[in-house]
Amino acid sequence: MKKISCGLIIQSKNLFFAGKVTGAGYRWDIPKGIIEEGETPLQAAVRECFEETGIDISQFKGNLTNLGQMSYMPGKDLHLFHLKLSEPFDTSLCHCSSMVTLPNRKPFPEICGYEWKSYDNFVNSLGKNMKRVIQDLKLNLLKRSGLGLS
């Protein structure tokens, strides 16, 4: 059975929020992670966002659109939500409490930086599988935002 990762595409006007993946060179990502037993996809997405950014988006649940579950990579599907904010939040308020532990290494935060990016910059900073998913969703996001995504 495939694992399910749940996450948020956070947009404010024509900017998209991304976190820099620690130790992954150029790669940025959206807040996301594996759903835990007993969680709904929305609960998992809200939890992962808080763990990876320190931002509690539960107050914005009314602004979330369920984009559904889609193929992400072999062995893992992705269930995404789109959060449209009227103004971008201050990324200096973000911090990651989700730690990665590798053999023979001191634990380190999963995410080490945060930015609001234009659509093209956002998409081009993502890993190949996430880039494909976001590009496939572009028309849906364009309709929802009422703005150009370039």
ZIDA-V457586 format. One line per field, one symbol per residue. ss: DSSP state (2 for helix, 1 for strand, 0 for the rest). phi: phi as a letter, one per 40 degrees, with the letter a starting at -180 (. if undefined). A space follows every 50 residues. Layout:
ss->???
phi->???
This chain:
ss->00111111111100111111100000011001110000002222222222 22200022222221111111111001111111111000002220000011 00000001101111111122222221022222222222222222200000
phi->.ccbbbabcbbbfbbbcabccdgbgccbaccaacccdgccdccccccccc ccbgcccdcbdcccbccgcacbadgabbbbbbbbbcbcccccccabbcbb bbdgbcdbccbbaaacbcdccdcccccdccdccccccdcccccccgbcbb
